Amino acid sequence: MKHKVLILNGPNLNMLGIREPDIYGSGSLSDVEFACEQEAKALSMSVICKQSNEEGKLVTWVQNAINDMDGLLINAGAYTHTSLALLDSLSAAQLPTIEIHMSNIHSREQFRHHSFVSLVASGMICGLGSYGYVLGLRAIHRILNTA
Ligand code: CA2
C-alpha cells in the first residue's frame, strides 16, 4: 500500500520566490511542491500539498489527516513559534511528523528559536532551503517503513 503524506505550509510561504530570496531562495512554492511530488514518486509514496495563511485552516487539515494520511511534513511558518492550537492538533493526530524550515531558525532572531511544533515532531530539518522538504520526505519514508 502506498503511504500518503500531507505537506502543509503555513503563512506567507505562498510568497516563496517573490520576496526575500536572500533568506528563502528564489524557487516558488510550486517548485517546492513539484520537487516533493517527484521525490514521493521515487519513494512510491503519494503527497497532498496545502498552504494557508490561516491558523484555523491548518488545524482543520491536521485533524482531517488523522483518518486519511500516514505522515505529515509541516512548515508552519510563524505559527511554529506561536500556535498552541496547531500544537494541540498535531499532538492529537499522533502522525509521524517532520518539521521543516527553509531558513536556519537558530541563526536568526531569538523569537524564532522556540518551536511548538518541535514538541511533537519526530524530527526537524532547518537551514537547507527547499532541499529540506525532500529530506523530510525521505525521513518520513524511513519512519513508515521501519515501524
Ligand atoms: O524558515 C522557515 O521556513 C520559516 O518557517 C519561515 C517563516 C518564519 O516565520 C519562520 O520563523 C521560519 C516565514 C515564512 C515567510 O515566507 C516568505 C517567503 C518569501 C517572502 C516572504 C516571506
Backbone and ligand atoms as CSV (ligand in chain L), in Angstrom:
chain,resi,resn,atom,element,x,y,z
A,1,MET,N,N,0.836,-1.213,0.000
A,1,MET,CA,C,0.000,0.000,0.000
A,1,MET,C,C,0.873,1.267,0.000
A,2,LYS,N,N,0.506,2.214,-0.880
A,2,LYS,CA,C,1.259,3.477,-0.947
A,2,LYS,C,C,0.982,4.315,0.285
A,3,HIS,N,N,2.045,4.787,0.931
A,3,HIS,CA,C,1.840,5.684,2.071
A,3,HIS,C,C,1.513,7.095,1.574
A,4,LYS,N,N,0.581,7.732,2.302
A,4,LYS,CA,C,0.153,9.091,1.916
A,4,LYS,C,C,0.695,10.111,2.922
A,5,VAL,N,N,1.318,11.143,2.403
A,5,VAL,CA,C,1.906,12.174,3.264
A,5,VAL,C,C,1.274,13.528,2.945
A,6,LEU,N,N,0.845,14.200,4.001
A,6,LEU,CA,C,0.305,15.558,3.842
A,6,LEU,C,C,1.443,16.558,4.051
A,7,ILE,N,N,1.595,17.470,3.095
A,7,ILE,CA,C,2.624,18.510,3.208
A,7,ILE,C,C,1.923,19.842,3.438
A,8,LEU,N,N,2.118,20.375,4.629
A,8,LEU,CA,C,1.447,21.629,4.991
A,8,LEU,C,C,2.438,22.783,5.058
A,9,ASN,N,N,2.085,23.876,4.416
A,9,ASN,CA,C,2.867,25.105,4.523
A,9,ASN,C,C,1.990,26.208,5.096
A,10,GLY,N,N,2.555,26.942,6.038
A,10,GLY,CA,C,1.808,27.961,6.753
A,10,GLY,C,C,1.944,29.353,6.155
A,11,PRO,N,N,1.689,30.364,6.966
A,11,PRO,CA,C,1.546,31.735,6.489
A,11,PRO,C,C,2.773,32.280,5.768
A,12,ASN,N,N,2.491,32.962,4.695
A,12,ASN,CA,C,3.471,33.685,3.868
A,12,ASN,C,C,4.343,32.793,2.989
A,13,LEU,N,N,4.219,31.481,3.152
A,13,LEU,CA,C,5.068,30.615,2.319
A,13,LEU,C,C,4.604,30.596,0.861
A,14,ASN,N,N,3.401,31.116,0.595
A,14,ASN,CA,C,2.963,31.334,-0.788
A,14,ASN,C,C,3.776,32.442,-1.459
A,15,MET,N,N,4.568,33.158,-0.645
A,15,MET,CA,C,5.392,34.256,-1.186
A,15,MET,C,C,6.788,33.783,-1.619
A,16,LEU,N,N,7.047,32.501,-1.459
A,16,LEU,CA,C,8.382,31.996,-1.825
A,16,LEU,C,C,8.714,32.354,-3.269
A,17,GLY,N,N,9.939,32.809,-3.472
A,17,GLY,CA,C,10.387,33.154,-4.819
A,17,GLY,C,C,9.985,34.540,-5.252
A,18,ILE,N,N,9.110,35.172,-4.464
A,18,ILE,CA,C,8.611,36.502,-4.857
A,18,ILE,C,C,9.327,37.592,-4.054
A,19,ARG,N,N,9.553,37.333,-2.755
A,19,ARG,CA,C,10.238,38.282,-1.864
A,19,ARG,C,C,11.334,37.563,-1.088
A,20,GLU,N,N,12.265,38.335,-0.547
A,20,GLU,CA,C,13.324,37.852,0.354
A,20,GLU,C,C,14.058,36.596,-0.152
A,21,PRO,N,N,14.538,36.603,-1.415
A,21,PRO,CA,C,15.243,35.415,-1.918
A,21,PRO,C,C,16.548,35.147,-1.167
A,22,ASP,N,N,17.101,36.210,-0.543
A,22,ASP,CA,C,18.337,36.039,0.232
A,22,ASP,C,C,18.119,35.100,1.421
A,23,ILE,N,N,16.905,35.101,1.982
A,23,ILE,CA,C,16.617,34.218,3.127
A,23,ILE,C,C,16.000,32.904,2.663
A,24,TYR,N,N,15.036,32.998,1.730
A,24,TYR,CA,C,14.239,31.807,1.426
A,24,TYR,C,C,14.499,31.208,0.032
A,25,GLY,N,N,15.478,31.779,-0.699
A,25,GLY,CA,C,15.791,31.238,-2.019
A,25,GLY,C,C,14.884,31.802,-3.101
A,26,SER,N,N,15.175,31.406,-4.337
A,26,SER,CA,C,14.455,32.008,-5.462
A,26,SER,C,C,13.366,31.103,-6.036
A,27,GLY,N,N,13.266,29.889,-5.526
A,27,GLY,CA,C,12.228,28.970,-6.018
A,27,GLY,C,C,10.864,29.320,-5.442
A,28,SER,N,N,9.826,28.985,-6.183
A,28,SER,CA,C,8.453,29.261,-5.724
A,28,SER,C,C,7.925,28.087,-4.893
A,29,LEU,N,N,6.773,28.298,-4.271
A,29,LEU,CA,C,6.141,27.205,-3.520
A,29,LEU,C,C,5.765,26.069,-4.481
A,30,SER,N,N,5.349,26.424,-5.690
A,30,SER,CA,C,5.036,25.364,-6.683
A,30,SER,C,C,6.267,24.531,-6.991
A,31,ASP,N,N,7.439,25.191,-7.052
A,31,ASP,CA,C,8.683,24.440,-7.294
A,31,ASP,C,C,8.936,23.440,-6.163
A,32,VAL,N,N,8.721,23.920,-4.920
A,32,VAL,CA,C,8.928,23.054,-3.744
A,32,VAL,C,C,7.970,21.856,-3.824
A,33,GLU,N,N,6.709,22.156,-4.144
A,33,GLU,CA,C,5.703,21.094,-4.180
A,33,GLU,C,C,5.992,20.100,-5.319
A,34,PHE,N,N,6.492,20.617,-6.441
A,34,PHE,CA,C,6.830,19.730,-7.562
A,34,PHE,C,C,7.974,18.799,-7.158
A,35,ALA,N,N,8.985,19.374,-6.484
A,35,ALA,CA,C,10.130,18.560,-6.035
A,35,ALA,C,C,9.649,17.462,-5.075
A,36,CYS,N,N,8.680,17.793,-4.229
A,36,CYS,CA,C,8.136,16.803,-3.284
A,36,CYS,C,C,7.376,15.708,-4.028
A,37,GLU,N,N,6.616,16.106,-5.044
A,37,GLU,CA,C,5.862,15.108,-5.814
A,37,GLU,C,C,6.823,14.146,-6.517
A,38,GLN,N,N,7.909,14.693,-7.058
A,38,GLN,CA,C,8.903,13.851,-7.740
A,38,GLN,C,C,9.561,12.880,-6.766
A,39,GLU,N,N,9.942,13.413,-5.596
A,39,GLU,CA,C,10.594,12.574,-4.590
A,39,GLU,C,C,9.632,11.494,-4.093
A,40,ALA,N,N,8.375,11.889,-3.899
A,40,ALA,CA,C,7.371,10.924,-3.427
A,40,ALA,C,C,7.227,9.782,-4.431
A,41,LYS,N,N,7.205,10.130,-5.710
A,41,LYS,CA,C,7.101,9.105,-6.758
A,41,LYS,C,C,8.267,8.125,-6.647
A,42,ALA,N,N,9.467,8.689,-6.493
A,42,ALA,CA,C,10.669,7.856,-6.399
A,42,ALA,C,C,10.610,6.936,-5.177
A,43,LEU,N,N,9.907,7.379,-4.148
A,43,LEU,CA,C,9.814,6.595,-2.909
A,43,LEU,C,C,8.533,5.760,-2.860
A,44,SER,N,N,7.797,5.753,-3.965
A,44,SER,CA,C,6.498,5.058,-4.023
A,44,SER,C,C,5.534,5.519,-2.935
A,45,MET,N,N,5.523,6.818,-2.721
A,45,MET,CA,C,4.560,7.390,-1.781
A,45,MET,C,C,3.698,8.392,-2.566
A,46,SER,N,N,2.628,8.856,-1.934
A,46,SER,CA,C,1.883,9.945,-2.570
A,46,SER,C,C,1.817,11.123,-1.612
A,47,VAL,N,N,1.768,12.326,-2.179
A,47,VAL,CA,C,1.711,13.526,-1.342
A,47,VAL,C,C,0.519,14.389,-1.725
A,48,ILE,N,N,-0.009,15.066,-0.704
A,48,ILE,CA,C,-1.005,16.108,-0.947
A,48,ILE,C,C,-0.426,17.372,-0.335
A,49,CYS,N,N,-0.355,18.441,-1.135
A,49,CYS,CA,C,0.279,19.686,-0.674
A,49,CYS,C,C,-0.779,20.759,-0.457
A,50,LYS,N,N,-0.704,21.417,0.709
A,50,LYS,CA,C,-1.641,22.501,1.003
A,50,LYS,C,C,-0.890,23.652,1.661
A,51,GLN,N,N,-1.364,24.860,1.416
A,51,GLN,CA,C,-0.792,26.048,2.070
A,51,GLN,C,C,-1.927,26.946,2.507
A,52,SER,N,N,-1.793,27.512,3.707
A,52,SER,CA,C,-2.752,28.534,4.123
A,52,SER,C,C,-2.082,29.570,5.013
A,53,ASN,N,N,-2.631,30.771,4.922
A,53,ASN,CA,C,-2.200,31.843,5.823
A,53,ASN,C,C,-3.017,31.820,7.113
A,54,GLU,N,N,-4.028,30.946,7.172
A,54,GLU,CA,C,-4.955,30.934,8.314
A,54,GLU,C,C,-4.678,29.769,9.250
A,55,GLU,N,N,-4.521,30.099,10.522
A,55,GLU,CA,C,-4.206,29.112,11.555
A,55,GLU,C,C,-5.296,28.019,11.633
A,56,GLY,N,N,-6.558,28.454,11.639
A,56,GLY,CA,C,-7.670,27.505,11.782
A,56,GLY,C,C,-7.727,26.488,10.652
A,57,LYS,N,N,-7.401,26.931,9.449
A,57,LYS,CA,C,-7.409,26.012,8.303
A,57,LYS,C,C,-6.349,24.935,8.492
A,58,LEU,N,N,-5.167,25.366,8.956
A,58,LEU,CA,C,-4.077,24.402,9.169
A,58,LEU,C,C,-4.487,23.379,10.230
A,59,VAL,N,N,-5.141,23.862,11.304
A,59,VAL,CA,C,-5.607,22.979,12.378
A,59,VAL,C,C,-6.605,21.957,11.817
A,60,THR,N,N,-7.547,22.438,11.004
A,60,THR,CA,C,-8.565,21.539,10.432
A,60,THR,C,C,-7.925,20.500,9.512
A,61,TRP,N,N,-6.947,20.925,8.734
A,61,TRP,CA,C,-6.276,19.969,7.835
A,61,TRP,C,C,-5.520,18.909,8.627
A,62,VAL,N,N,-4.906,19.312,9.732
A,62,VAL,CA,C,-4.217,18.320,10.580
A,62,VAL,C,C,-5.250,17.339,11.146
A,63,GLN,N,N,-6.378,17.865,11.621
A,63,GLN,CA,C,-7.432,16.981,12.155
A,63,GLN,C,C,-7.902,15.996,11.089
A,64,ASN,N,N,-8.143,16.492,9.877
A,64,ASN,CA,C,-8.643,15.622,8.802
A,64,ASN,C,C,-7.625,14.562,8.399
A,65,ALA,N,N,-6.353,14.867,8.631
A,65,ALA,CA,C,-5.281,13.930,8.245
A,65,ALA,C,C,-5.290,12.675,9.119
A,66,ILE,N,N,-5.924,12.753,10.302
A,66,ILE,CA,C,-5.886,11.624,11.240
A,66,ILE,C,C,-6.377,10.344,10.560
A,67,ASN,N,N,-7.463,10.447,9.813
A,67,ASN,CA,C,-8.018,9.235,9.194
A,67,ASN,C,C,-7.503,8.964,7.782
A,68,ASP,N,N,-6.951,9.997,7.163
A,68,ASP,CA,C,-6.628,9.879,5.733
A,68,ASP,C,C,-5.155,9.694,5.418
A,69,MET,N,N,-4.289,10.145,6.315
A,69,MET,CA,C,-2.873,10.253,5.962
A,69,MET,C,C,-2.009,9.368,6.868
A,70,ASP,N,N,-0.816,9.039,6.351
A,70,ASP,CA,C,0.113,8.202,7.129
A,70,ASP,C,C,1.217,9.025,7.780
A,71,GLY,N,N,1.440,10.226,7.262
A,71,GLY,CA,C,2.510,11.060,7.812
A,71,GLY,C,C,2.306,12.510,7.427
A,72,LEU,N,N,3.081,13.350,8.063
A,72,LEU,CA,C,2.914,14.795,7.904
A,72,LEU,C,C,4.275,15.479,7.815
A,73,LEU,N,N,4.367,16.391,6.828
A,73,LEU,CA,C,5.539,17.257,6.711
A,73,LEU,C,C,4.993,18.661,6.905
A,74,ILE,N,N,5.548,19.421,7.834
A,74,ILE,CA,C,4.944,20.732,8.082
A,74,ILE,C,C,5.984,21.832,8.253
A,75,ASN,N,N,5.794,22.890,7.466
A,75,ASN,CA,C,6.474,24.148,7.723
A,75,ASN,C,C,5.368,25.114,8.139
A,76,ALA,N,N,5.233,25.309,9.434
A,76,ALA,CA,C,4.121,26.110,9.954
A,76,ALA,C,C,4.405,27.609,9.887
A,77,GLY,N,N,5.525,27.995,9.250
A,77,GLY,CA,C,5.846,29.421,9.167
A,77,GLY,C,C,5.904,30.021,10.566
A,78,ALA,N,N,5.417,31.237,10.707
A,78,ALA,CA,C,5.494,31.922,12.000
A,78,ALA,C,C,4.628,31.260,13.076
A,79,TYR,N,N,3.611,30.460,12.664
A,79,TYR,CA,C,2.797,29.752,13.670
A,79,TYR,C,C,3.624,28.719,14.448
A,80,THR,N,N,4.752,28.332,13.865
A,80,THR,CA,C,5.703,27.452,14.563
A,80,THR,C,C,5.988,27.978,15.965
A,81,HIS,N,N,6.152,29.297,16.053
A,81,HIS,CA,C,6.645,29.923,17.284
A,81,HIS,C,C,5.521,30.415,18.190
A,82,THR,N,N,4.278,30.315,17.709
A,82,THR,CA,C,3.175,30.944,18.469
A,82,THR,C,C,1.975,30.043,18.734
A,83,SER,N,N,1.793,28.988,17.932
A,83,SER,CA,C,0.461,28.368,17.910
A,83,SER,C,C,0.297,27.137,18.800
A,84,LEU,N,N,-0.383,27.357,19.920
A,84,LEU,CA,C,-0.773,26.238,20.781
A,84,LEU,C,C,-1.855,25.412,20.112
A,85,ALA,N,N,-2.698,26.077,19.318
A,85,ALA,CA,C,-3.790,25.373,18.630
A,85,ALA,C,C,-3.223,24.335,17.662
A,86,LEU,N,N,-2.204,24.737,16.939
A,86,LEU,CA,C,-1.571,23.816,15.994
A,86,LEU,C,C,-0.872,22.682,16.755
A,87,LEU,N,N,-0.190,23.030,17.831
A,87,LEU,CA,C,0.456,22.005,18.663
A,87,LEU,C,C,-0.573,20.989,19.146
A,88,ASP,N,N,-1.711,21.465,19.642
A,88,ASP,CA,C,-2.736,20.553,20.156
A,88,ASP,C,C,-3.248,19.620,19.060
A,89,SER,N,N,-3.434,20.163,17.850
A,89,SER,CA,C,-3.944,19.306,16.769
A,89,SER,C,C,-2.890,18.279,16.351
A,90,LEU,N,N,-1.635,18.696,16.303
A,90,LEU,CA,C,-0.562,17.760,15.934
A,90,LEU,C,C,-0.416,16.672,16.992
A,91,SER,N,N,-0.562,17.076,18.235
A,91,SER,CA,C,-0.436,16.150,19.348
A,91,SER,C,C,-1.572,15.117,19.294
A,92,ALA,N,N,-2.784,15.575,18.982
A,92,ALA,CA,C,-3.930,14.667,18.885
A,92,ALA,C,C,-3.795,13.744,17.673
A,93,ALA,N,N,-3.230,14.254,16.589
A,93,ALA,CA,C,-3.153,13.469,15.352
A,93,ALA,C,C,-2.237,12.252,15.510
A,94,GLN,N,N,-1.185,12.399,16.299
A,94,GLN,CA,C,-0.236,11.291,16.531
A,94,GLN,C,C,0.257,10.657,15.228
A,95,LEU,N,N,0.489,11.494,14.218
A,95,LEU,CA,C,1.057,11.007,12.963
A,95,LEU,C,C,2.559,11.250,12.978
A,96,PRO,N,N,3.334,10.376,12.329
A,96,PRO,CA,C,4.753,10.696,12.166
A,96,PRO,C,C,4.868,12.060,11.482
A,97,THR,N,N,5.566,12.975,12.141
A,97,THR,CA,C,5.614,14.358,11.659
A,97,THR,C,C,7.059,14.848,11.589
A,98,ILE,N,N,7.404,15.419,10.448
A,98,ILE,CA,C,8.717,16.069,10.322
A,98,ILE,C,C,8.476,17.565,10.122
A,99,GLU,N,N,9.166,18.337,10.934
A,99,GLU,CA,C,9.069,19.802,10.873
A,99,GLU,C,C,10.158,20.324,9.930
A,100,ILE,N,N,9.755,21.228,9.056
A,100,ILE,CA,C,10.698,21.791,8.075
A,100,ILE,C,C,10.751,23.306,8.219
A,101,HIS,N,N,11.958,23.855,8.084
A,101,HIS,CA,C,12.123,25.306,7.903
A,101,HIS,C,C,13.149,25.547,6.814
A,102,MET,N,N,12.806,26.459,5.919
A,102,MET,CA,C,13.737,26.812,4.844
A,102,MET,C,C,15.013,27.425,5.431
A,103,SER,N,N,14.820,28.334,6.375
A,103,SER,CA,C,15.968,29.034,6.964
A,103,SER,C,C,16.420,28.320,8.233
A,104,ASN,N,N,17.629,28.654,8.689
A,104,ASN,CA,C,18.120,28.112,9.963
A,104,ASN,C,C,17.558,28.982,11.086
A,105,ILE,N,N,16.473,28.514,11.696
A,105,ILE,CA,C,15.780,29.346,12.693
A,105,ILE,C,C,16.664,29.638,13.910
A,106,HIS,N,N,17.708,28.821,14.101
A,106,HIS,CA,C,18.590,29.033,15.264
A,106,HIS,C,C,19.683,30.069,15.019
A,107,SER,N,N,19.846,30.463,13.759
A,107,SER,CA,C,20.828,31.517,13.494
A,107,SER,C,C,20.125,32.854,13.277
A,108,ARG,N,N,18.823,32.868,13.547
A,108,ARG,CA,C,18.044,34.098,13.348
A,108,ARG,C,C,17.630,34.685,14.707
A,109,GLU,N,N,16.618,35.518,14.716
A,109,GLU,CA,C,16.204,36.195,15.954
A,109,GLU,C,C,15.831,35.176,17.035
A,110,GLN,N,N,16.038,35.608,18.286
A,110,GLN,CA,C,15.734,34.750,19.446
A,110,GLN,C,C,14.296,34.203,19.395
A,111,PHE,N,N,13.338,35.030,18.970
A,111,PHE,CA,C,11.938,34.583,18.996
A,111,PHE,C,C,11.657,33.440,18.026
A,112,ARG,N,N,12.596,33.170,17.112
A,112,ARG,CA,C,12.404,32.036,16.191
A,112,ARG,C,C,13.030,30.760,16.745
A,113,HIS,N,N,13.711,30.851,17.869
A,113,HIS,CA,C,14.441,29.680,18.375
A,113,HIS,C,C,13.511,28.647,19.006
A,114,HIS,N,N,12.368,29.121,19.534
A,114,HIS,CA,C,11.441,28.161,20.138
A,114,HIS,C,C,10.385,27.717,19.136
A,115,SER,N,N,10.163,26.397,19.088
A,115,SER,CA,C,9.139,25.863,18.199
A,115,SER,C,C,8.163,24.996,18.981
A,116,PHE,N,N,6.867,25.337,18.907
A,116,PHE,CA,C,5.843,24.467,19.491
A,116,PHE,C,C,5.742,23.157,18.706
A,117,VAL,N,N,5.947,23.244,17.389
A,117,VAL,CA,C,5.843,22.049,16.538
A,117,VAL,C,C,6.885,21.000,16.945
A,118,SER,N,N,8.072,21.466,17.323
A,118,SER,CA,C,9.151,20.535,17.698
A,118,SER,C,C,8.788,19.645,18.880
A,119,LEU,N,N,7.842,20.113,19.712
A,119,LEU,CA,C,7.464,19.322,20.885
A,119,LEU,C,C,6.840,17.980,20.490
A,120,VAL,N,N,6.258,17.923,19.274
A,120,VAL,CA,C,5.604,16.679,18.862
A,120,VAL,C,C,6.184,16.083,17.572
A,121,ALA,N,N,7.112,16.791,16.935
A,121,ALA,CA,C,7.677,16.281,15.681
A,121,ALA,C,C,8.682,15.165,15.969
A,122,SER,N,N,8.752,14.196,15.049
A,122,SER,CA,C,9.775,13.146,15.168
A,122,SER,C,C,11.154,13.740,14.920
A,123,GLY,N,N,11.207,14.736,14.043
A,123,GLY,CA,C,12.483,15.375,13.732
A,123,GLY,C,C,12.245,16.712,13.086
A,124,MET,N,N,13.330,17.497,12.991
A,124,MET,CA,C,13.211,18.834,12.397
A,124,MET,C,C,14.405,19.085,11.480
A,125,ILE,N,N,14.124,19.648,10.309
A,125,ILE,CA,C,15.184,19.999,9.360
A,125,ILE,C,C,15.075,21.486,9.094
A,126,CYS,N,N,16.172,22.212,9.296
A,126,CYS,CA,C,16.121,23.642,9.004
A,126,CYS,C,C,17.428,24.099,8.369
A,127,GLY,N,N,17.313,25.176,7.596
A,127,GLY,CA,C,18.517,25.811,7.055
A,127,GLY,C,C,18.970,25.277,5.716
A,128,LEU,N,N,18.251,24.304,5.155
A,128,LEU,CA,C,18.689,23.708,3.887
A,128,LEU,C,C,17.807,24.108,2.717
A,129,GLY,N,N,17.002,25.150,2.927
A,129,GLY,CA,C,16.128,25.621,1.856
A,129,GLY,C,C,15.127,24.548,1.447
A,130,SER,N,N,14.790,24.542,0.165
A,130,SER,CA,C,13.743,23.616,-0.292
A,130,SER,C,C,14.195,22.153,-0.230
A,131,TYR,N,N,15.510,21.929,-0.198
A,131,TYR,CA,C,16.028,20.556,-0.092
A,131,TYR,C,C,15.565,19.894,1.208
A,132,GLY,N,N,15.288,20.711,2.211
A,132,GLY,CA,C,14.801,20.194,3.493
A,132,GLY,C,C,13.500,19.406,3.342
A,133,TYR,N,N,12.651,19.837,2.411
A,133,TYR,CA,C,11.375,19.135,2.202
A,133,TYR,C,C,11.623,17.730,1.632
A,134,VAL,N,N,12.566,17.665,0.675
A,134,VAL,CA,C,12.903,16.374,0.059
A,134,VAL,C,C,13.489,15.431,1.116
A,135,LEU,N,N,14.382,15.981,1.939
A,135,LEU,CA,C,14.972,15.167,3.010
A,135,LEU,C,C,13.906,14.750,4.018
A,136,GLY,N,N,12.969,15.650,4.282
A,136,GLY,CA,C,11.884,15.348,5.217
A,136,GLY,C,C,11.034,14.186,4.722
A,137,LEU,N,N,10.780,14.164,3.428
A,137,LEU,CA,C,10.002,13.057,2.860
A,137,LEU,C,C,10.754,11.742,3.012
A,138,ARG,N,N,12.065,11.795,2.784
A,138,ARG,CA,C,12.876,10.570,2.962
A,138,ARG,C,C,12.806,10.089,4.405
A,139,ALA,N,N,12.822,11.053,5.331
A,139,ALA,CA,C,12.763,10.697,6.764
A,139,ALA,C,C,11.426,10.044,7.094
A,140,ILE,N,N,10.339,10.592,6.560
A,140,ILE,CA,C,9.015,10.003,6.815
A,140,ILE,C,C,8.943,8.599,6.203
A,141,HIS,N,N,9.500,8.461,5.004
A,141,HIS,CA,C,9.511,7.154,4.333
A,141,HIS,C,C,10.213,6.123,5.223
A,142,ARG,N,N,11.331,6.535,5.774
A,142,ARG,CA,C,12.102,5.629,6.641
A,142,ARG,C,C,11.305,5.262,7.891
A,143,ILE,N,N,10.682,6.266,8.493
A,143,ILE,CA,C,9.879,6.016,9.709
A,143,ILE,C,C,8.734,5.056,9.390
A,144,LEU,N,N,8.030,5.311,8.282
A,144,LEU,CA,C,6.851,4.489,7.951
A,144,LEU,C,C,7.237,3.067,7.559
A,145,ASN,N,N,8.453,2.922,7.038
A,145,ASN,CA,C,8.859,1.585,6.595
A,145,ASN,C,C,9.678,0.811,7.617
A,146,THR,N,N,9.923,1.426,8.758
A,146,THR,CA,C,10.616,0.666,9.813
A,146,THR,C,C,9.697,0.509,11.019
A,147,ALA,N,N,8.455,0.990,10.894
A,147,ALA,CA,C,7.518,0.917,12.048
A,147,ALA,C,C,7.008,-0.502,12.256
L,1,CA2,O1,O,12.466,29.256,7.607
L,1,CA2,C1,C,11.273,28.954,7.506
L,1,CA2,O2,O,10.850,28.128,6.698
L,1,CA2,C2,C,10.249,29.673,8.382
L,1,CA2,O3,O,9.262,28.735,8.774
L,1,CA2,C3,C,9.642,30.746,7.500
L,1,CA2,C4,C,8.667,31.654,8.245
L,1,CA2,C5,C,9.308,32.207,9.515
L,1,CA2,O4,O,8.353,32.947,10.241
L,1,CA2,C6,C,9.863,31.101,10.390
L,1,CA2,O5,O,10.470,31.672,11.515
L,1,CA2,C7,C,10.877,30.266,9.630
L,1,CA2,C8,C,8.271,32.837,7.374
L,1,CA2,C9,C,7.729,32.436,6.041
L,1,CA2,C10,C,7.749,33.653,5.197
L,1,CA2,O6,O,7.964,33.237,3.892
L,1,CA2,C11,C,8.273,34.206,2.988
L,1,CA2,C12,C,8.801,33.763,1.812
L,1,CA2,C13,C,9.166,34.658,0.864
L,1,CA2,C14,C,8.980,36.009,1.063
L,1,CA2,C15,C,8.451,36.445,2.242
L,1,CA2,C16,C,8.088,35.542,3.222
